[in-house]
Amino acid sequence: MIKKQLEKTLKDAIKEDAYILGTKQVLGNISKSKLVLLSKSVPSHISEKIEDDAKKSNVSTISYDDTSVNLGKLCGLQFRVSAISLTNIADADIKTLQKETDSQ
């Protein structure tokens, strides 16, 4: 269930060009983000920095419990995605995704 909802949300964001890819870009634009997704391929010191900055900016984060290759596929992209931030996502969608990831 979570994967289908997440896939739809990610593909909608990509179609609307409302996303930022890559750990450096996500870190640099955290204040423009509404939700940050991190794959388990992100080194812990980088994911901690992103999570800290996100918390300071009141941005939700979700740890995607799979590799960057699979996160890229989920986004419909032909390359690895370690981190993606969504800049235009409904608050209700964020709550739904967080609730589903917390329950897993």
C-alpha positions as CSV (number, residue, x, y, z in Angstrom):
1,M,0.0,0.0,0.0
2,I,2.7,2.5,1.0
3,K,4.7,1.8,-2.1
4,K,1.7,2.5,-4.4
5,Q,0.8,5.8,-2.6
6,L,4.5,6.8,-2.5
7,E,5.0,5.9,-6.2
8,K,1.9,8.0,-7.2
9,T,3.1,11.0,-5.1
10,L,6.6,10.8,-6.5
11,K,5.5,10.5,-10.1
12,D,3.0,13.4,-9.7
13,A,5.8,15.6,-8.3
14,I,8.1,14.7,-11.1
15,K,5.4,15.3,-13.7
16,E,4.8,18.8,-12.1
17,D,8.6,19.4,-11.8
18,A,8.0,20.0,-8.1
19,Y,11.0,18.1,-6.7
20,I,14.7,18.4,-6.0
21,L,17.1,15.5,-6.4
22,G,20.4,14.7,-4.7
23,T,21.7,15.1,-1.1
24,K,23.6,18.3,-1.8
25,Q,20.7,19.9,-3.6
26,V,18.2,18.8,-1.0
27,L,20.4,20.3,1.8
28,G,20.8,23.5,-0.1
29,N,17.1,23.9,-0.7
30,I,15.6,22.4,2.4
31,S,13.5,25.5,3.2
32,K,11.7,25.2,-0.1
33,S,10.8,21.6,0.6
34,K,7.6,20.1,2.2
35,L,8.8,16.5,2.3
36,V,12.2,14.9,2.1
37,L,12.7,11.2,1.2
38,L,16.0,9.5,2.0
39,S,17.0,6.1,0.8
40,K,19.1,3.8,3.0
41,S,22.0,4.3,0.6
42,V,22.6,7.8,2.1
43,P,25.6,7.7,4.5
44,S,24.4,8.2,8.1
45,H,26.3,11.5,8.7
46,I,24.6,13.0,5.6
47,S,21.1,11.7,6.4
48,E,21.5,13.0,10.0
49,K,22.5,16.5,8.7
50,I,19.5,16.5,6.3
51,E,17.1,15.4,9.0
52,D,18.5,18.0,11.5
53,D,18.1,20.8,8.9
54,A,14.7,19.5,7.9
55,K,13.5,19.5,11.5
56,K,14.8,23.1,12.0
57,S,12.8,24.2,8.9
58,N,9.7,22.2,9.9
59,V,10.0,19.9,6.9
60,S,8.8,16.3,7.2
61,T,11.3,13.5,6.4
62,I,10.7,9.8,5.5
63,S,13.4,7.2,5.5
64,Y,12.8,4.9,2.5
65,D,13.9,1.5,3.6
66,D,15.4,0.5,0.3
67,T,18.3,1.3,-2.0
68,S,18.8,4.4,-4.1
69,V,18.4,2.2,-7.2
70,N,14.9,1.2,-6.1
71,L,14.0,4.7,-5.1
72,G,15.0,5.9,-8.6
73,K,12.8,3.2,-10.1
74,L,9.9,4.1,-7.9
75,C,10.3,7.7,-9.2
76,G,10.2,6.4,-12.7
77,L,13.8,7.5,-13.3
78,Q,16.6,5.6,-15.0
79,F,19.2,6.5,-12.3
80,R,19.8,6.2,-8.6
81,V,18.1,8.6,-6.3
82,S,19.6,8.9,-2.8
83,A,17.5,11.8,-1.7
84,I,14.5,13.6,-3.1
85,S,12.6,16.5,-1.7
86,L,9.1,17.4,-2.8
87,T,8.3,21.1,-3.0
88,N,4.6,20.9,-3.8
89,I,2.8,18.2,-1.9
90,A,-0.5,18.4,0.0
91,D,-0.3,18.2,3.7
92,A,-2.8,15.4,3.7
93,D,-0.6,13.3,1.4
94,I,2.4,13.9,3.8
95,K,0.3,12.8,6.8
96,T,-0.9,9.7,4.9
97,L,2.7,8.7,3.9
98,Q,4.1,9.3,7.4
99,K,1.3,7.3,9.0
100,E,1.9,4.3,6.6
101,T,5.7,4.4,7.0
102,D,5.4,4.6,10.8
103,S,3.1,1.6,10.9
104,Q,5.6,-0.6,8.9
